Amino acid sequence: MLESINPSGTLAWKKLREHYGQMEFVQMQELFAKDPERANKMNIQWEDFLLDYSKNKITEETISLLLELANELNLKDAIQAMYNGGIINATEKRAVLHTALRDLSDNSSVIVNGENVLTEIQETRERIKAFTAKVLDGSYTSYSGKKFTDVINVGIGGSDLGPKMVVHALANYRTELGMHYISNIDDDYLQSVLNKLNPETTLVLIVSKTFTTQETIENAKKIKYWLESSLGKVDLSSHYVGVSVAIEEAMSFGVKRENIYPMWDFVGGRFSLWSAVGISIALAVGYDHFEQLLDGAHTMDKHFKEADFKENLPVLMALLSVWYNNFYGYETEAVVPYSQLLGKLPAHLQQMIMESNGKNKDRNGNPVNYQTGTLIWGEVGVSAQHAFFQLFHQGTKVIPIDFIGFVNPHFKESTNHDILMSNFFGQSEALLKGKIGEEYESDGGPFLSNFREFCGNKPSNTILINKLTPKSLGELIALYEHKTFVQGVIWNIYSFDQFGVEYGKILAKNIQNEIKSKNICEHDSSTAFLLRYFVKNRVVE
Ligand code: F6P
């Protein structure tokens, strides 16, 4: 169990409040002018990563007070409790052990309910390895003995976003298998995917921790119908793979026992890409690259567990975010990767961060009296510059940004990489410095110069990584996972349940019955009005 301490009642919080009083109107430009060594002092270099956090509204005192806060809230103990398999997801009475999924060492053990969970995790990894190799070399075949050409991953939320993001990110490591993700319950899209595929050589992964998620099961049924109606009365069991905690349910769907891979209740959906949920990753980039991804995450796990908080990437990034969220009152954060291949990272982070920390009750079940989970959003740079950066530069809101970029491109001969990265550096510099004073006089006279002025002082982190590889991607994802965890600890909330989303699922099920029977029950007047309109105009063929 995690302790329950109201952060706003701590001494460090009180000191941070007072400190904020002194910092509120301080301009970062002044801080840089006063201390030429600022960037040298405010960075962390670890493995292939460089985090420059000097472009933030902080002083060394801010950092030391934030670290005091972490210590007063016993962050170290919380980290230990997670790694040791403590029941830190108390509302669901579960341990939280996505870190165990990427522990590749042979001699470790993590004991939950008297059992070493690493044993089954290792066995599952071996099965994924063997299966992937057989699909890729064509020795595991379709019902007709053909090599599979395409894979459909059916799943939603954590059973979709993480694997899809990784496969997209590692496009330069791809095997020849075509990879398709079906998550939303949207027949028009599903049909557009199926139309392009050959059922005879399509493998279907049904990924659902619970095997009860309606969207996934209904989509899987549709795909099953597509296979059966196209291929006739043949044994199609080799076309199905299941990943779930619910083995019986997967079997009654028609997945053979030997094609079912386990999930564990100590792994939340949004932290599950490292398990068999990531089987589409192993198929898409080969098992060795999948293992390098796990190794990267494990390397970050060790850093998070062992590094001094001041040098600890996830801890520091989490504390900076708390500083803005709880003292400056900035509500959103943007993540802008300067890599088209990381285009799906913001969506994955949205589930990871907002499903985890979108909570308004503390660990005693009482309403919190401070802000919790931040809103996360983003898009790839440079494209994002031509979309929403105007608001960063001259809008009335302040949005702290994580700029993520790579020193080296995948292909050595890439000449455009330096153009991409010039934008990367130029934007955070412009956001810091702004454009003021005599600089604009020459730009078009005093009237126009008002509009051309921008004040700068906009905070950002720069995360510069040597190269986008499976390993560095694993490190990056794990960095944000641990940042999320630290924030949950600071905010005294439970980060690993998601009752809000589950309530939405129940309401949808009830409404579905009403639509079917055309019998609209008691609702607020808006919902009732909309449902009646829908039922009246819905044309059923
Ligand atoms: O959105 C709620 C949720 O439970 C997520 O946490 C999860 O990733 C998703 O639904 C899918 O759940 P499952 O893997 O059980 O189908």
Boltz pocket constraint, residues with backbone or C-beta under 6 A from the ligand:
constraints:
  - pocket:
      binder: B
      contacts: [[A, 155], [A, 156], [A, 157], [A, 158], [A, 159], [A, 207], [A, 208], [A, 209], [A, 210], [A, 211], [A, 212], [A, 213], [A, 216], [A, 268], [A, 269], [A, 270], [A, 355], [A, 498], [A, 501], [A, 502]]
      max_distance: 6.0
